[in-house]
Amino acid sequence: MNVSDFDFDLPDALIAQHPPTERGGSRLLVLHRDDGIEHAMFADLGRYLVSGDLVVLNNTRVFPARLLGHRIPSGGFVECLLLAEIPNPESQIPNPKEARWEALLHPGQKLKPGAAIVFERDGIRIEGEVIAMHFQGRRTIRLSTNHAGGLVDAIDRVGHIPLPPYIKREDEESDKDRYQTIYARERGSVAAPTAGLHFTAGQLDALAASGVEHVEVTLHVGYGTFKPVKADRVEEHVVDGERFIVSTETAATLTRAKREHRRIIAVGTTTVRTLESLTITTDGEVLPGSGETTLFIHPEHRFQLVDGMITNFHLPRSSLLMLVSALAGRDRVLEAYREAVERGYHFYSYGDAMLIL
């Protein structure tokens, strides 16, 4: 299948730059795989779910992974995006005030091993040293601080929320809350599982009261979620690995739902990838799991757990659009996207939502 088969026209004006005024105030396009399209509001979600449905949420938490600083001694501007912490092979006892990270640095060509950087904000200082250079502009950087709260707290105070590249503005104080789901707990993502941004606590409570169960998984979203598909053929694309955890309790709930033929509704592409990475035994038991998934879901995929999903609208030619097309069919999805464009739906992270059943 050609990557060009997943292209569509999207006016720049429909790319959401801010979240809706109220959480949960987004529109909802409901794509029935067997029976057309409906238009509603996300607050209407309960009309389309039934007692016994199992909604699965990704409880990862975005951390302020974007650090802004300057080189020592030149004073030149430096931007650092932290990607993943690297265990220090020289020490088995973690130092709470120092760590090594894989990072993207700008301007990368000037930041070679030995380069010294300082990140400061509100009186808190983090010192950085480039240790190694890697492919695609990635670096290993050593970070250290004298901050009494340790390095993790220093990063939380100095760092900025790493908004996606298609949001053409600087982060604002409100993004610390709005670019985070209300159930975010497990710190570790550089991008939000954005389908979950629409939920309010009241809505989850109302769904539970109507018999709609929910459980949580964890997948830490990496920068690879924005990785463009550069291959001509879909099957040639490779996605970056992302860390996930599914507990014994969640696996048992998934097992019961599957054996009782109840619908499993995944909230977001990250949750879909997590669920579809799990092992199911021959007698239908879903096994808990953890590790790194590199699963690339495209229209040749055969789903083992997911029956429906809640998702935002994705980029043309993206691996996420291919995942959605695997569940609902490419033609049906592109038809829905064309209608969304015609009706002025907002796209991407802070945009409107789609429910596929």
Helices and strands as residue ranges (DSSP letters): G 3-6, G 12-14, E 27-31, E 37-41, G 42-47, E 54-58, E 60-62, E 66-72, E 77-86, E 98-106, G 108-110, E 116-121, E 124-133, G 135-137, E 138-145, H 150-158, H 175-178, E 186-189, G 194-198, H 201-209, E 213-219, G 223-226, G 234-236, E 242-246, H 248-259, E 264-267, H 269-276, E 289-293, E 308-312, H 319-328, H 330-342, E 353-356
